[in-house]
Amino acid sequence: MGVQVKGLVVAALSAAALAGCGNGGKTSASPEDVRTFDELGQQMTAAIDRCQSRAASIADRPACHSIEETLESTFEPLMASMRGMSESMDGQMGSMGQSGSADLTCAADGMMQAFARHKQMACASSDMAANRAEMQASMEQMRAWVTHQRARAASMGAAMGMGTGGMMGSGMMPDGGAVPRCQALDGGFFMGGEMMGGPGMMGSYDAGTMMETSGADAAGMMGMHDGGTH
């Protein structure tokens, strides 16, 4: 199992590298890019919501596989598109003097690694309660990554003077805390100092233990109001 998971992780990160080539070598992002990035996040959140709603009543393996197939067909292309834009978003962060917040590529890679692991584990148990629990836990981890990405986009949009329509509620996390920084280390990914997954483990998400970003980054996280997606 460990070898299989490792292979999936490598495949996911290889796909991420290829996706990153799809930005045409751009090293900066326009306001339209920022809005598109956030719209991807909105669609990903909607896919997570639908998956969790259906997963709550998984009764057998065919039902579980049906939910997983729908999730993969909708979520993976959105995730690849987000990864493809992440490097230029990071470049834009750096050009605005917020290099500490230039972690969108890190988060996109962490999300792809976690999703690859979820695919390996999804519907694998003969116990449907275990399959329901795995699906719900994995989707909460996906939600954490997507929320991070949308918060970064909101922060960037605010710094660009963009309008508020459709963007995430603010450049901060839903609990009011500053956006935690993503870091890649030893094959795993950390958010705010907490491991979000690595080779051979599921990882966890607890907003209460996340470390905050720098004061300079937090100062730039201004109000961009959403239409109620959070």
C-alpha positions, -999 to +999 in steps of 0.1 A: +000+000+000+028+024+009+045+019-024+012+024-043+005+057-024+040+069-030+035+062-067+003+081-067+019+111-050+047+112-076+021+110-104+001+138-089+031+161-085+043+152-120+008+162-133+012+194-112+045+202-129+029+197-163-001+218-153+022+246-142+035+248-178+000+258-189+004+294-177+025+303-207+055+312-186+036+341-169+053+354-138+025+378-128-013+378-125-039+403-137-071+412-118-089+389-142-065+361-134-072+366-097-110+365-102-107+334-124-085+317-097-112+325-071-139+312-093-121+279-096-120+278-058-158+285-056-164+256-080-141+233-060-159+242-028-193+234-045-179+200-056-167+193-020-201+202-007-219+179-031-195+151-023-200+154+014-238+156+011-239+124-009-212+106+012-232+110+044-256+083+032-231+058+015-248+024+019-226+001-003-195+000-024-213+008-057-228+040-042-194+049-028-177+044-062-204+065-079-197+094-056-160+090-060-162+089-098-183+121-099-159+138-075-128+129-096-144+140-129-153+174-115-127+182-089-095+170-106-097+193-137-104+223-115-075+214-093-052+211-123-064+245-136-057+260-102-022+245-101-016+259-136-023+294-124-005+292-090+030+301-101+020+333-118-001+341-087+030+336-065+050+358-089+024+385-085+025+382-047+063+386-048+060+417-071+037+433-045+062+428-017+043+399-001+068+371-007+057+355+026+023+350+010+037+335-022+027+300-013-001+292-037+020+267-057+029+250-024-007+247-014-018+235-049+009+208-047-002+198-012-038+196-024-028+173-053-008+151-030-037+148-006-062+141-033-040+113-048-039+097-014-076+100-010-081+083-044-061+054-032-081+050+001-116+059-011-141+031-009-114+007+001-130-007+032-158-033+035-171-012+063-193+016+049-190+037+080-152+037+075-157+048+038-180+075+049-155+087+075-126+087+050-146+106+024-157+133+049-122+137+064-106+139+030-131+165+018-125+186+049-088+185+040-096+196+005-117+224+019-088+236+040-065+238+010-092+255-012-100+280+015-063+289+018-061+295-019-093+317-020-081+337+009-048+344-008-067+355-040-089+378-019-058+394-003-042+399-037-074+413-052-078+437-023-042+449-029-050+454-066-081+475-057-105+450-072-142+452-067-159+429-041-184+410-063-181+373-061-148+371-042-142+354-009-155+372+022-121+385+031-084+378+028-086+360+061-098+325+071-134+319+079-127+319+116-112+354+114-076+343+117-048+353+093-040+329+064-016+302+074+016+297+054+021+266+033+055+250+034+069+218+017+093+198+038+106+162+035+079+151+010+051+165+031+031+197+033+026+219+063+001+247+068+008+271+096+033+247+111+008+218+111+014+188+088-014+185+063-002+151+050+029+134+038+041+100+025+021+073+042-002+095+063-036+112+060-027+144+079-053+165+096-067+200+097-073+220+128-077+257+123-071+263+160-035+252+158-025+272+127+002+298+130-006+332+115+012+349+086+032+381+092+017+413+102+025+428+068+005+401+051-024+404+075-025+441+070-032+436+034-061+413+040-090+436+034-127+431+031-138+414-001-173+402+004-186+370-010-221+361-019-223+336+010-202+307-001-188+304+034 
